[in-house]
Amino acid sequence: MEGEKSVLELLHSSIKVVTIFTTAQWANDHVSGGAYDVVICEQDELKPISFFATPSPVVAVAEMPELALNLPEKGVWYLALDGINDPGNLGTLIRIADWYGISSIYCSEDTVDTFNPKTISSSMGSFTRVNVYHGNLPEYLSTNGLPIYLTEMSGTPIDTLSNLEPGAIVIGSEAHGVREELRELPVTSISIRRIGGAESLNASVAAGIICDRLIQHTTP
């Protein structure tokens, strides 16, 4: 991980940090007695291990957390991502989930890796608070019996719905939408009312609007 905000979030999480490569100034300001190695570097020495055009003053190496699958409980909103292949989009979706208090995201097997460097960077540290699972998405959704809200252009506008019970908010890929297998489940098809002429919305932008509309109407 790199970037000051992301690494600070990491240091305050339960994820095990192994090594921090950083400048003397950053270490002096932010590092204090952690159970990890600290390697002091000059700013230029961080360039070879940086994914950024302009390296940040800190890069951290941590152990990937291993998550045991936890299915969501009744009364809890969660995201279900089908075929999201842009790592920046996934990182932003993780950040959106964190903003709205959503602690779990369930992804199809062909959704981009959570630990892609761009995903981690785009999540701005939110990946430390949101559990992201990859696997058989139709199986996840059909197992727990919670409501499934399928987002698609032809769905019912959210602002016309009432008495919504928390469940899965399914976001499909921008190119292909959601797979047919998911449409065969008992779902409620929803959409965002379009006023102008744009053909579509970016997946993470749409998810942010939908989370805001749904969660505001179901949270006391």
C-alpha positions in Angstrom: 0.0 0.0 0.0 1.1 3.5 -0.6 -0.2 7.0 0.1 -0.2 8.7 3.4 -3.9 8.4 4.1 -4.1 4.8 3.0 -1.1 3.7 5.1 -2.4 5.6 8.2 -5.7 3.7 7.8 -3.8 0.5 7.5 -1.8 1.2 10.7 -5.0 1.7 12.7 -6.7 -1.5 11.3 -6.4 -5.2 12.4 -4.4 -6.1 9.3 -0.9 -7.2 10.1 1.7 -4.7 8.8 5.1 -6.3 8.0 7.4 -3.4 6.8 7.1 0.3 6.2 9.4 2.1 3.8 9.3 5.8 4.5 11.3 9.0 4.8 12.8 10.0 8.2 10.3 12.9 8.4 7.2 10.8 7.9 8.5 8.2 10.3 9.1 10.8 12.9 5.6 12.3 12.5 3.5 9.0 12.2 5.4 5.9 13.3 5.5 5.0 17.0 6.3 1.5 18.3 4.5 -0.7 15.9 5.3 -4.5 15.6 6.7 -4.0 12.1 10.0 -3.1 10.5 10.7 0.5 9.5 13.1 1.1 6.7 14.2 4.8 6.3 14.6 5.9 2.7 15.2 9.0 0.7 12.2 10.1 -1.3 13.9 9.2 -4.6 14.6 5.7 -3.3 10.8 5.0 -3.1 10.3 5.5 -6.9 11.2 1.9 -7.9 8.5 0.4 -5.6 5.9 3.0 -6.2 2.8 2.7 -8.5 2.3 6.5 -8.4 3.7 8.9 -10.9 4.9 11.0 -8.0 5.8 8.6 -5.1 4.3 9.3 -1.7 6.6 9.4 1.3 5.5 6.0 2.6 4.9 2.5 1.2 3.7 -0.3 3.4 3.8 -4.1 3.1 1.1 -6.0 4.9 -0.3 -9.5 5.0 -3.4 -10.1 3.0 -6.3 -10.9 5.4 -8.0 -14.3 5.0 -11.7 -13.9 5.3 -14.1 -16.7 6.2 -17.3 -16.3 4.3 -19.9 -14.6 6.4 -23.4 -14.3 4.9 -25.3 -11.1 5.8 -28.0 -11.0 8.5 -31.6 -9.9 8.1 -32.0 -6.1 8.2 -28.5 -5.4 6.8 -27.7 -3.8 3.4 -24.9 -5.2 1.4 -23.5 -4.8 -2.1 -23.3 -7.6 -4.7 -21.0 -6.8 -7.7 -21.3 -8.7 -10.9 -18.4 -8.6 -13.3 -16.9 -5.3 -12.2 -13.5 -5.4 -14.0 -12.1 -1.9 -13.5 -10.0 -1.8 -10.3 -10.6 1.9 -9.8 -14.3 1.3 -9.8 -14.1 -1.5 -7.3 -12.0 0.6 -5.0 -14.5 3.4 -5.2 -17.4 1.0 -4.6 -15.6 -0.2 -1.4 -15.3 3.4 -0.3 -19.0 4.1 -1.0 -19.9 1.0 1.0 -17.8 2.3 3.9 -19.4 5.7 3.7 -22.9 4.2 4.0 -22.0 1.7 6.8 -22.1 -1.3 4.5 -19.6 -3.8 5.9 -19.8 -6.6 3.3 -19.5 -6.8 -0.5 -20.0 -10.0 -2.4 -18.4 -10.3 -5.8 -18.7 -12.6 -8.8 -15.6 -14.7 -9.5 -14.8 -12.5 -12.6 -14.8 -9.3 -10.6 -11.4 -7.7 -10.4 -9.1 -8.6 -7.5 -9.6 -6.7 -4.2 -5.9 -6.4 -3.8 -5.1 -5.0 -7.2 -2.9 -1.9 -6.4 -5.3 0.5 -8.1 -8.3 -1.0 -6.1 -6.4 -0.6 -2.8 -5.4 3.0 -3.7 -8.9 4.0 -4.9 -10.5 2.6 -1.7 -8.5 5.2 0.3 -8.2 2.8 3.3 -11.8 1.7 3.3 -10.8 -1.8 2.4 -9.6 -2.2 6.0 -13.3 -1.8 7.2 -15.2 -3.5 4.4 -15.1 -7.3 3.9 -15.0 -8.2 0.2 -15.7 -11.8 -0.8 -15.3 -13.4 -4.3 -17.1 -16.5 -5.4 -20.4 -17.8 -6.8 -22.6 -14.7 -6.7 -25.9 -16.4 -7.6 -25.2 -18.9 -4.8 -24.5 -16.1 -2.3 -27.7 -14.3 -3.2 -30.0 -17.3 -3.2 -28.6 -18.8 0.1 -29.7 -16.2 2.7 -33.2 -15.4 1.5 -32.8 -11.6 1.8 -34.4 -9.2 -0.7 -32.4 -8.7 -3.9 -32.5 -5.3 -5.7 -31.2 -5.6 -9.3 -30.1 -2.3 -10.8 -30.8 -1.9 -14.5 -32.0 0.8 -16.9 -35.5 -0.8 -17.3 -36.1 -1.1 -13.5 -38.6 0.7 -11.4 -37.4 4.2 -10.3 -36.3 4.0 -6.7 -38.3 7.1 -5.7 -41.5 5.3 -6.5 -40.9 2.4 -4.2 -41.8 2.2 -0.5 -41.5 -0.2 2.5 -38.2 -1.5 1.2 -36.5 -4.2 3.4 -32.7 -4.2 3.5 -30.9 -6.7 1.3 -28.6 -7.0 -1.7 -27.9 -4.1 -4.0 -26.7 -5.7 -7.2 -24.4 -3.7 -9.5 -23.5 -5.1 -12.9 -20.7 -4.3 -15.2 -21.1 -1.2 -17.4 -20.6 -3.2 -20.6 -22.8 -6.2 -20.0 -25.1 -5.4 -17.0 -26.0 -8.3 -14.7 -25.8 -12.0 -15.9 -28.9 -13.9 -16.8 -28.5 -16.3 -14.0 -29.1 -13.5 -11.5 -32.3 -12.5 -13.3 -33.7 -15.9 -12.6 -33.7 -15.3 -8.9 -36.6 -13.6 -7.1 -35.5 -10.0 -7.6 -36.9 -6.4 -7.5 -35.6 -4.5 -10.6 -34.7 -0.9 -9.7 -33.3 2.1 -11.5 -32.4 5.8 -11.1 -34.9 8.1 -12.7 -33.2 9.7 -15.8 -34.0 13.3 -16.6 -31.4 14.2 -19.2 -29.9 12.4 -22.2 -26.9 10.5 -20.9 -27.0 6.9 -22.1 -25.7 5.4 -18.8 -23.8 6.1 -15.5 -20.5 4.8 -14.3 -21.1 1.8 -12.0 -19.7 3.4 -8.9 -21.5 6.7 -9.5 -24.8 4.7 -9.9 -24.1 2.7 -6.8 -23.5 5.9 -4.8 -26.8 7.4 -5.8 -28.7 4.1 -5.2 -27.1 3.6 -1.8 -28.0 7.1 -0.8 -31.7 6.8 -1.9 -32.2 3.3 -0.5 -30.4 3.6 2.8 -31.9 7.0 3.6 -35.3 5.5 3.3 -34.6 2.5 5.5 -32.4 4.0 8.2 -34.1 5.6 11.2 
